[in-house]
Amino acid sequence: MASKTVSRKPISAKSKRTRRYSCPNPDAPLCLRAIVKKILKDKAFAKFIAEQLCKAHHGDIQAAKCVDSYFEPKHDELEALCIPESKRHKLQKCRCTDNHKLLLIDVVAHGAAKRL
């Protein structure tokens, strides 16, 4: 009796790249400079973050937590952007339901992911 073989659809290189990022981030969060650099350098990461940002802005708490796990701007970076002290403190403490911090990387993520 002949054995049945199961053929599997090969996983494309593109889908492998987008799946390598998990939520939450297993590593330390990136500062503003580092995440912008990674977004511009790694199109798969840009697409992943852009998708999570979009979901977060539509109220998806898990997506907001995901982005939070990847991104934590430093005080000196916010100061260099001329953001007033009162707003810097709020941006650094934003979590999940308050998406103001996420706005710092929206344009670069969506632009690099070719979603603009």
Rosetta blueprint (number, residue, H / E / L):
1 M L
2 A L
3 S L
4 K L
5 T L
6 V L
7 S L
8 R L
9 K L
10 P L
11 I L
12 S L
13 A H
14 K H
15 S H
16 K H
17 R H
18 T H
19 R H
20 R L
21 Y L
22 S L
23 C L
24 P L
25 N L
26 P L
27 D L
28 A L
29 P L
30 L E
31 C L
32 L H
33 R H
34 A H
35 I H
36 V H
37 K H
38 K H
39 I H
40 L H
41 K H
42 D L
43 K H
44 A H
45 F H
46 A H
47 K H
48 F H
49 I H
50 A H
51 E H
52 Q H
53 L H
54 C H
55 K H
56 A H
57 H H
58 H L
59 G L
60 D L
61 I H
62 Q H
63 A H
64 A H
65 K H
66 C H
67 V H
68 D H
69 S H
70 Y H
71 F E
72 E L
73 P L
74 K L
75 H H
76 D H
77 E H
78 L H
79 E H
80 A H
81 L L
82 C L
83 I L
84 P L
85 E H
86 S H
87 K H
88 R H
89 H H
90 K H
91 L H
92 Q H
93 K H
94 C L
95 R L
96 C L
97 T L
98 D L
99 N L
100 H L
101 K L
102 L L
103 L H
104 L H
105 I H
106 D H
107 V H
108 V H
109 A H
110 H H
111 G H
112 A H
113 A L
114 K L
115 R L
116 L L
